[in-house]
Amino acid sequence: MKNALWFVLGLAGGFVVAHLVNKDPRGHELLAEVDARITEFTDRIGDAYRDQESKIEGIAADVRTAAAEAVEAAKGAAADTVAAARDAAKPTD
């Protein structure tokens, strides 16, 4: 409980200090620069995330295609095996 109180007091103190710094023109510029850097950082992280996501989606599509081709090949092999077994089981005249 004591830690939560210190946390809340720290948050409130941070907001008060940010408000006071924002009133000064130099402080306002400093906060604007910090905000711009944070925005740039989050934009870069978002771009990297989307890039990785598209790479993973491409790999997943390739895997799905390969799996579908393998299933079709297995179906064809099974059909050929069944046909060969039927031919072998036919009585010869």
CYANA upper distance limits for C-alpha pairs under 8 A (distance plus 0.5 A):
  1 MET  CA      5 LEU  CA      6.86
  2 LYS  CA      6 TRP  CA      6.91
  3 ASN  CA      7 PHE  CA      6.62
  4 ALA  CA      8 VAL  CA      6.68
  5 LEU  CA      9 LEU  CA      6.62
  6 TRP  CA     10 GLY  CA      6.48
  7 PHE  CA     11 LEU  CA      6.74
  8 VAL  CA     12 ALA  CA      6.68
  9 LEU  CA     13 GLY  CA      6.48
 10 GLY  CA     14 GLY  CA      6.51
 11 LEU  CA     15 PHE  CA      6.80
 12 ALA  CA     16 VAL  CA      6.79
 13 GLY  CA     17 VAL  CA      6.62
 14 GLY  CA     18 ALA  CA      6.53
 15 PHE  CA     19 HIS  CA      6.57
 16 VAL  CA     20 LEU  CA      6.76
 17 VAL  CA     21 VAL  CA      6.55
 18 ALA  CA     22 ASN  CA      6.45
 19 HIS  CA     23 LYS  CA      7.04
 20 LEU  CA     24 ASP  CA      7.71
 21 VAL  CA     27 GLY  CA      5.27
 21 VAL  CA     28 HIS  CA      7.11
 22 ASN  CA     27 GLY  CA      5.68
 22 ASN  CA     28 HIS  CA      4.89
 22 ASN  CA     31 LEU  CA      7.43
 23 LYS  CA     27 GLY  CA      7.48
 23 LYS  CA     28 HIS  CA      7.06
 24 ASP  CA     28 HIS  CA      6.49
 25 PRO  CA     29 GLU  CA      6.76
 26 ARG  CA     30 LEU  CA      6.71
 27 GLY  CA     31 LEU  CA      6.63
 28 HIS  CA     32 ALA  CA      6.60
 29 GLU  CA     33 GLU  CA      6.63
 30 LEU  CA     34 VAL  CA      6.74
 31 LEU  CA     35 ASP  CA      6.55
 32 ALA  CA     36 ALA  CA      6.61
 33 GLU  CA     37 ARG  CA      6.71
 34 VAL  CA     38 ILE  CA      6.68
 35 ASP  CA     39 THR  CA      6.60
 36 ALA  CA     40 GLU  CA      6.60
 37 ARG  CA     41 PHE  CA      6.60
 38 ILE  CA     42 THR  CA      6.66
 39 THR  CA     43 ASP  CA      6.55
 40 GLU  CA     44 ARG  CA      6.71
 41 PHE  CA     45 ILE  CA      6.72
 42 THR  CA     46 GLY  CA      6.54
 43 ASP  CA     47 ASP  CA      6.63
 44 ARG  CA     48 ALA  CA      6.62
 45 ILE  CA     49 TYR  CA      6.58
 46 GLY  CA     50 ARG  CA      6.67
 47 ASP  CA     51 ASP  CA      6.59
 48 ALA  CA     52 GLN  CA      6.68
 49 TYR  CA     53 GLU  CA      6.53
 50 ARG  CA     54 SER  CA      6.65
 51 ASP  CA     55 LYS  CA      6.86
 52 GLN  CA     56 ILE  CA      6.67
 53 GLU  CA     57 GLU  CA      6.61
 54 SER  CA     58 GLY  CA      6.68
 55 LYS  CA     59 ILE  CA      6.82
 56 ILE  CA     60 ALA  CA      6.57
 57 GLU  CA     61 ALA  CA      6.62
 58 GLY  CA     62 ASP  CA      6.79
 59 ILE  CA     63 VAL  CA      6.74
 60 ALA  CA     64 ARG  CA      6.65
 61 ALA  CA     65 THR  CA      6.69
 62 ASP  CA     66 ALA  CA      6.66
 63 VAL  CA     67 ALA  CA      6.53
 64 ARG  CA     68 ALA  CA      6.61
 65 THR  CA     69 GLU  CA      6.70
 66 ALA  CA     70 ALA  CA      6.61
 67 ALA  CA     71 VAL  CA      6.67
 68 ALA  CA     72 GLU  CA      6.75
 69 GLU  CA     73 ALA  CA      6.62
 70 ALA  CA     74 ALA  CA      6.58
 71 VAL  CA     75 LYS  CA      6.62
 72 GLU  CA     76 GLY  CA      6.69
 73 ALA  CA     77 ALA  CA      6.65
 74 ALA  CA     78 ALA  CA      6.50
 75 LYS  CA     79 ALA  CA      6.60
 76 GLY  CA     80 ASP  CA      6.65
 77 ALA  CA     81 THR  CA      6.60
 78 ALA  CA     82 VAL  CA      6.65
 79 ALA  CA     83 ALA  CA      6.63
 80 ASP  CA     84 ALA  CA      6.59
 81 THR  CA     85 ALA  CA      6.58
 82 VAL  CA     86 ARG  CA      6.68
 83 ALA  CA     87 ASP  CA      6.68
 84 ALA  CA     88 ALA  CA      6.61
 85 ALA  CA     89 ALA  CA      6.56
 86 ARG  CA     90 LYS  CA      6.76
